[in-house]
């Protein structure tokens, strides 16, 4: 995993914790691409990132 992606995921976890949020649910789109580098196609099946 690249250091940029690791840094972005850590920042998202920190921001969520500071806001009192237990987990983030990220669906296909710009946010998922930014956090993971994965460009998912929004099809019939659920595709998401659960970030505890």
Residue pairs with C-beta under 8 A, 6 or more apart in sequence:
2 37
5 35
5 36
5 37
8 34
8 35
9 35
9 36
9 51
12 24
12 35
12 51
13 24
13 51
13 52
16 22
16 23
16 24
16 51
22 52
23 50
23 51
23 52
24 49
24 50
24 51
25 48
25 49
25 50
25 51
26 32
26 35
26 48
26 49
26 50
26 51
27 42
27 47
27 48
28 40
28 41
28 42
28 47
28 48
29 42
32 38
32 39
32 40
32 48
32 49
33 39
35 49
35 51
36 49
40 47
41 47
